[in-house]
Amino acid sequence: MRRIVIPAVLLVAIVFGAPLAEKAEQAALDGYCPVAYVAAGKAMKGDPAISFNYGGEHYVFANADAKKMFEENPDKFHVAYGGYCATAASMGKKLASDPTIFTVHEGVAYRFSSEKAQGMFAADMAGVITKADKEWALLSPAYDGHCPVAYVMMNKAVPGSPDISTEYHGTLILFANADAKKMFEADPGKYSVAYHGFCATAASMGKWYESDTSIFVIEDGETYLFSSEMAKEMFVADPEKFIGKGNEQWAAAHTH
């Protein structure tokens, strides 16, 4: 019988789905230091040699002191809407910002695409923020908008509502109903989605592939997502092995 050899690239595509969506290790916030915005009131480029991975993002800092400050309290140096233009976000648009145009309001940095957009924000900060918070849930919800509580409590992939959301570690999360939101806010760790939602099987190989958020497994109370049914089947065959390797790879990728 003739032996059929499947090229490695094709094999990976079969298992993890195509097109593959591996997340590149590029600097968040266009390479600008999040601490400088809030602590110094300045837009400062970060040094690629001084970096820290947090919340699935790769941050770079102006200096070692800034990195230390961020490590001690990341939420203190939050840049809203992933650094996209805050005024555009309030209009339901995901528009790249000019990283040098920003405003710090109540300890949060907001960036803008232009000085005109910054002026519109300044004219009605509370109004723009309220609208932007709501619209951002539609633009960039975690887990493609699926409710993390439903995974655990209902063993179902249930779409969340943009009207029922919360921001957690800089990510907007949608919920199926008000009770689910309340449960999450009372104990976020109970509804953890491993590897920030990247495919758990791929994570065990040190690869960060986007998941199909309708394909999941609950193991020891934690949710694991997968890029394909085949990737899920591989995981289910030996979850302890894949979780162990996945945790090792995740820790290695997020070591500073």
Secondary structure, 3 states (H helix, E strand, C coil): CCCCCCCHHHHHHHHHCCCCCECCCCEHHHHECHHHHHHHCCCCECEEEEEEEECCEEEEECCHHHHHHHHHCHHHHCEHHHHCEHHHHCCCCCCCCEEEEEEEECCEEEEECCHHHHHHHHHCHHHHHHHHHHHHHHHCEHHHHECHHHHHHHCCCCECEEEEEEEECCEEEEECCHHHHHHHHHCHHHHCEHHHHCCHHHHCCCCCECCEEEEEEEECCEEEEECCHHHHHHHHHCHHHHHHHHHHHHHHHCCC
